[in-house]
Amino acid sequence: MLKDKYTFSDLVDIMKLLRSENGCPWDREQTHESIKKYLIEETYEVLEVIDLNDKKRLNEELGDLLLQVVFHAQIAQEEGNFTIEDVITGICRKMVLRHTHVFGEAKAETADDVLVNWEEIKKKEKGIESQTGVLKDVPSNLPALMRSYKVQQKASQVGFDWDNVEDVLKKVDEEIDELKDVYKSKDVERINDELGDVLFSIVNLSRFLKVQPELALTGSINKFIKRFEYIETESKKEGKSLQDMSLEEMDELWNKSKIHI
């Protein structure tokens, strides 16, 4: 089976073999549910190498992600539900039907025009008759920052939106003030509610600033880890462990890390 070049058909055949009686015990045991986590992991690994602009690893990680698609399709075929050919046919038909400005007679001069057409066609395909239905159609298992961004974006399609970023900033301040009013109350339910409102308003702000909050937060997490590493490295140079340092000492190193990171 070892070759210099493989085709998509080869990948499908390898997956079939791995799932067969003469294949791999682990692969045979898997279900849609059991490998769901790998689909998520591989997706985020693709996103990571895109951020790193690592083209060689991107090639590898896209292969890992593609394997998950083929894996799910093979399980579905064994269960008599659909095949990988059905998956390919479905997405090809969707691309043709939703790009009526390319394959049909619709007009779309700008990227925004394309999105408007796409959403209208999508609503018709799914039989969605209200804008509330559009909001509910956003997958509930998306990361919350991504889901709130998409829900707000779709609400704005019918004009339910702020006029400018200044109004959004005022709303953020208003929500923070409401959180300040309840945080000492020990009323967990109200605190949870107000904190959620703060986060939702921050996502609204990020949307107006054309920043993806999920990616922005990921960047801040990575920056935090690098700066924390600086603190730990510098403390070792001074012959100290983090446990031996005061918060003031660590904070001083943290401020120094901002010069380098």
C-alpha positions in Angstrom: 0.0 0.0 0.0 3.0 2.3 0.3 3.2 4.7 -2.7 4.7 8.0 -3.7 1.4 9.5 -4.6 -2.2 8.7 -3.5 -5.6 9.8 -4.7 -8.8 10.6 -2.8 -10.0 7.1 -3.8 -6.9 5.6 -2.1 -7.9 7.4 1.2 -11.4 6.0 1.0 -10.1 2.5 0.3 -7.6 2.7 3.2 -10.5 3.7 5.5 -12.6 0.9 4.3 -9.8 -1.6 5.0 -9.2 -0.2 8.5 -12.9 -0.7 9.3 -13.0 -4.2 7.8 -12.7 -7.5 9.7 -9.0 -7.7 8.6 -8.4 -4.1 9.6 -7.7 -2.3 12.8 -9.4 -3.2 16.1 -9.5 0.4 17.2 -10.9 1.8 14.0 -13.6 -0.9 13.9 -14.8 0.1 17.4 -15.4 3.7 16.6 -18.8 5.5 16.1 -19.9 8.9 15.0 -20.1 9.9 18.7 -16.7 8.4 19.8 -14.7 10.2 17.1 -16.6 13.5 17.4 -13.9 15.0 19.7 -11.2 14.3 17.0 -13.1 16.3 14.5 -13.0 19.3 16.9 -9.4 18.8 17.7 -8.3 18.5 14.1 -10.3 21.6 13.2 -8.5 23.7 15.9 -5.1 22.3 14.8 -5.8 23.5 11.3 -6.7 27.0 12.7 -3.5 27.0 14.8 -1.1 26.4 11.8 -3.0 29.0 9.8 -2.2 31.5 12.5 1.4 30.3 12.5 1.5 30.6 8.7 3.1 27.2 8.6 2.3 25.9 5.1 4.0 22.6 5.6 2.0 21.8 8.7 -1.1 23.1 7.1 -0.8 20.5 4.4 -0.5 17.8 7.1 -3.3 19.1 9.3 -5.7 19.5 6.4 -5.1 15.8 5.7 -5.9 14.9 9.3 -9.1 16.9 9.0 -10.0 15.3 5.7 -9.5 11.9 7.3 -12.2 12.7 9.9 -14.7 13.4 7.1 -13.9 10.1 5.3 -14.1 8.3 8.7 -17.6 9.6 9.4 -18.7 8.8 5.8 -17.4 5.2 6.0 -19.3 4.6 9.3 -22.4 6.1 7.6 -22.0 3.8 4.6 -21.7 0.7 6.8 -24.9 1.8 8.6 -26.7 2.2 5.2 -27.2 6.0 5.6 -25.0 7.6 3.0 -21.6 7.4 1.2 -18.7 9.7 0.7 -20.0 10.1 -2.9 -23.3 11.4 -1.4 -21.3 13.8 0.7 -19.4 15.2 -2.3 -22.6 15.3 -4.4 -24.4 17.2 -1.7 -21.8 19.9 -1.2 -21.4 20.3 -5.0 -25.1 20.8 -5.4 -25.1 23.3 -2.6 -22.3 25.3 -4.1 -24.1 25.4 -7.5 -27.5 26.3 -6.0 -26.2 28.9 -3.6 -24.0 30.7 -6.2 -26.8 31.7 -8.5 -24.7 34.8 -9.5 -22.2 32.4 -11.1 -24.3 29.4 -12.2 -27.6 31.2 -12.7 -29.0 34.6 -13.6 -28.8 36.4 -10.2 -26.6 39.5 -9.8 -23.9 40.0 -7.2 -21.4 42.8 -7.7 -19.9 42.7 -4.2 -19.1 40.2 -1.5 -21.9 41.7 0.6 -24.4 41.0 -2.3 -23.2 37.4 -2.3 -23.9 37.0 1.4 -27.4 38.4 1.0 -28.2 36.0 -1.8 -26.6 33.1 0.1 -28.8 33.8 3.2 -32.0 34.1 1.2 -31.3 30.8 -0.7 -30.4 29.1 2.6 -33.7 30.2 4.2 -35.7 28.8 1.2 -33.7 25.5 1.3 -34.4 25.0 5.0 -38.0 26.2 4.9 -37.2 29.0 7.4 -40.0 31.6 7.4 -38.9 34.0 10.1 -35.8 35.8 11.2 -36.1 34.1 14.6 -35.8 30.9 12.7 -32.6 32.1 11.2 -31.2 32.9 14.7 -32.3 29.4 16.0 -30.6 27.8 13.0 -27.2 28.9 14.3 -25.7 25.7 15.8 -26.1 25.6 19.6 -22.9 23.7 20.1 -20.7 26.4 18.5 -18.3 28.0 21.0 -20.3 30.7 22.8 -18.3 33.6 21.4 -18.7 32.4 17.8 -22.4 31.6 18.3 -23.2 35.0 19.8 -21.3 36.8 17.0 -23.3 34.9 14.4 -26.6 35.4 16.1 -26.0 39.2 16.4 -24.9 39.3 12.8 -28.1 37.6 11.6 -30.3 39.9 13.7 -28.6 42.8 12.1 -29.7 41.6 8.7 -33.2 43.0 9.4 -31.9 46.2 10.9 -31.9 45.2 14.6 -28.5 46.7 15.4 -26.8 49.7 16.9 -26.1 52.7 14.6 -22.4 53.2 15.6 -19.6 51.8 17.7 -20.0 54.7 20.3 -23.5 53.4 21.1 -22.1 49.9 21.5 -19.4 51.1 23.9 -22.1 52.8 26.0 -23.9 49.5 26.2 -20.8 47.7 27.3 -20.3 50.3 30.1 -24.0 49.9 31.0 -23.7 46.1 31.3 -20.5 46.4 33.4 -22.3 48.8 35.7 -25.1 46.4 36.2 -22.6 43.6 37.0 -21.0 45.9 39.6 -24.4 46.4 41.2 -24.9 42.6 41.7 -21.5 41.1 42.2 -21.5 41.6 46.0 -25.0 40.2 46.3 -24.0 36.6 46.3 -27.0 36.0 44.1 -25.3 33.5 41.8 -28.1 33.4 39.3 -28.2 37.2 38.8 -24.4 37.4 38.7 -24.3 34.7 36.0 -27.0 36.6 34.1 -25.2 40.0 34.2 -21.8 38.5 33.4 -23.4 36.8 30.4 -24.8 40.2 29.3 -21.3 41.8 29.6 -19.8 39.1 27.4 -22.6 39.4 24.9 -22.0 43.2 24.7 -18.3 42.7 24.3 -19.0 40.4 21.3 -21.2 43.1 19.9 -18.3 45.5 20.2 -16.0 43.1 18.5 -18.4 42.7 15.6 -18.5 46.5 15.1 -14.7 46.6 15.1 -14.7 43.7 12.6 -12.7 41.4 15.0 -13.6 37.8 15.6 -13.8 37.5 19.4 -12.9 33.8 19.4 -9.6 34.6 17.6 -9.0 37.7 19.6 -9.4 35.8 22.9 -7.2 33.0 21.6 -4.5 35.5 20.8 -4.7 37.0 24.3 -4.5 33.5 25.9 -1.3 32.8 23.9 0.1 36.1 24.9 -0.7 35.5 28.5 1.1 32.1 28.4 4.2 33.7 26.8 4.3 36.5 29.4 3.8 34.0 32.2 6.7 31.9 30.7 8.9 35.1 30.9 8.1 35.6 34.5 9.0 32.0 35.3 12.2 32.1 33.3 13.3 35.4 34.8 12.5 34.2 38.4 14.7 31.1 37.8 17.6 33.4 36.8 17.2 35.1 40.2 17.3 31.7 41.9 13.6 31.8 42.9 10.6 29.7 42.2 7.2 31.3 41.5 6.0 29.9 44.8 8.7 31.9 46.6 7.8 35.2 44.9 5.3 37.7 46.1 2.6 38.9 43.8 4.3 42.3 43.7 7.5 40.7 42.4 5.7 38.7 39.8 3.8 41.8 38.7 7.0 43.6 38.2 8.3 40.9 35.9 4.9 40.9 34.2 5.3 44.5 33.3 8.8 43.9 32.1 7.5 41.1 29.9 5.3 43.6 28.0 8.4 45.2 26.6 9.5 41.9 25.0 6.1 40.3 24.2 
